[in-house]
Amino acid sequence: MILLTFQHNEAYRLGVKTTQGILDLAAANQALQVSGLTDTPAAFYAAGLAALPALEKFVDQALCEEGRAAWLLDEGKLTLGPCLPQPGKIICIGLNYRNHARESNMPFPPVPVLFAKFQNAIAAPGEPVPLPRAARKYDYEAELAV
């Protein structure tokens, strides 16, 4: 199952990529009224893996319903959002593998180098990443959040 977020009326919605299109979980659940379904990004990620079985069952049901065209969207017409739109804390580890330390001409640290990122550092697919004018040198790497 491929989950994603997309913009809808200046908010992020949770979607599931299917062979029929992107399933808008909130729109489908508004029509089908399945109680206990986590259909927003925040609720789904707060529930964790425990939310997956109900979500899988719901996706199967929603794709078989008569009115499914109302909640199946064309991915090409959507503005995708970041995978986790509002993370709580973003804690990073710098120089976390030897090759990166070598290519940076820095010694491999004996203890993890921790640093933080802010929520406004999160970018969606295809979204520009603004670079501060005051900085003189930029690192080309990207961060992966898990």
C-alpha positions in Angstrom: 0.0 0.0 0.0 1.4 3.4 -1.0 0.2 6.2 1.2 0.6 9.9 0.3 -0.6 13.3 1.3 -2.1 15.9 -1.1 -3.4 19.4 -0.8 -7.1 20.0 -0.6 -8.6 23.4 0.2 -5.3 24.5 1.9 -5.1 21.4 4.1 -3.4 18.1 3.6 -5.4 14.9 3.1 -4.4 11.3 3.3 -4.5 9.3 0.1 -3.8 5.8 -1.1 -2.3 5.1 -4.5 -4.3 2.5 -6.4 -4.5 1.2 -9.9 -7.7 3.2 -10.3 -6.3 6.5 -9.0 -5.6 8.1 -5.7 -8.2 7.2 -3.1 -9.1 10.3 -1.1 -9.7 8.6 2.3 -11.6 11.5 3.8 -14.0 11.9 0.9 -14.6 8.1 0.7 -15.2 7.9 4.5 -17.6 10.9 4.4 -19.7 8.9 2.0 -19.3 5.4 3.5 -19.3 6.5 7.2 -16.9 3.8 8.5 -16.5 4.4 12.3 -13.0 4.3 13.8 -11.2 4.8 10.4 -8.2 7.1 10.6 -8.6 9.2 7.5 -6.3 12.2 8.2 -2.5 12.2 8.1 -2.2 13.2 11.7 -4.6 10.6 13.0 -3.1 7.8 10.8 0.5 8.5 11.9 -0.5 8.9 15.5 -2.3 5.4 15.4 0.8 3.8 13.9 0.8 0.3 12.5 -2.4 -0.6 14.4 -4.3 1.5 11.8 -3.2 -0.5 8.8 -5.6 -3.5 8.9 -8.7 -1.3 9.1 -7.3 0.9 6.4 -6.6 -2.0 4.0 -10.1 -3.3 4.6 -11.6 0.2 3.9 -9.6 0.6 0.7 -10.9 -2.7 -0.6 -14.5 -1.7 0.3 -14.2 1.9 -1.2 -12.8 0.6 -4.5 -15.8 -1.7 -5.0 -18.5 0.9 -4.2 -20.8 2.4 -6.9 -19.9 6.0 -6.2 -16.1 5.4 -6.1 -15.5 7.9 -9.0 -16.3 10.7 -6.4 -13.3 9.8 -4.3 -10.8 8.5 -6.8 -8.5 11.3 -8.0 -6.1 11.7 -10.9 -2.6 11.8 -9.4 -1.4 14.1 -12.2 -3.8 16.8 -11.1 -2.9 16.7 -7.4 -0.4 18.8 -5.6 1.4 16.3 -3.4 2.3 17.1 0.1 5.2 16.0 2.3 4.9 12.4 3.6 4.5 13.7 7.1 3.1 17.2 7.0 3.5 18.2 10.6 6.2 16.2 12.4 6.7 16.8 16.1 10.4 16.8 16.4 13.0 16.3 13.8 16.2 15.1 15.3 19.1 14.3 12.9 22.4 12.5 13.1 25.3 14.1 11.2 28.3 12.3 9.7 26.5 9.0 10.4 28.5 6.9 7.9 32.2 6.8 7.2 32.1 7.7 3.5 30.2 10.9 4.2 32.8 11.9 6.8 35.6 11.2 4.4 34.1 13.1 1.5 33.5 16.0 3.9 37.2 15.8 5.0 36.1 15.4 8.6 37.0 12.7 11.1 34.4 10.0 11.9 33.0 11.2 15.2 33.4 8.9 18.2 29.8 9.8 19.3 26.7 10.7 17.2 26.5 14.3 16.1 23.0 15.5 16.8 21.2 18.4 15.2 17.6 19.5 14.7 15.5 20.6 11.7 12.4 22.7 11.9 9.0 21.9 10.4 9.5 24.5 7.7 12.4 22.4 6.4 10.0 19.7 5.1 9.5 19.7 1.4 7.0 17.9 -0.8 7.9 16.1 -4.0 8.9 18.7 -6.7 8.7 21.6 -4.2 11.6 24.1 -4.2 13.9 24.1 -1.2 14.7 27.7 -0.4 18.4 28.3 0.6 19.2 31.1 3.0 21.1 34.0 1.4 23.4 34.4 4.4 24.9 30.9 3.9 28.0 30.6 1.7 28.3 26.9 1.2 25.6 24.3 0.8 25.7 20.5 1.3 24.1 18.7 -1.7 22.7 15.8 0.3 19.1 15.2 1.3 17.8 13.9 4.6 15.7 10.8 5.0 13.3 10.7 7.9 12.2 7.4 9.4 
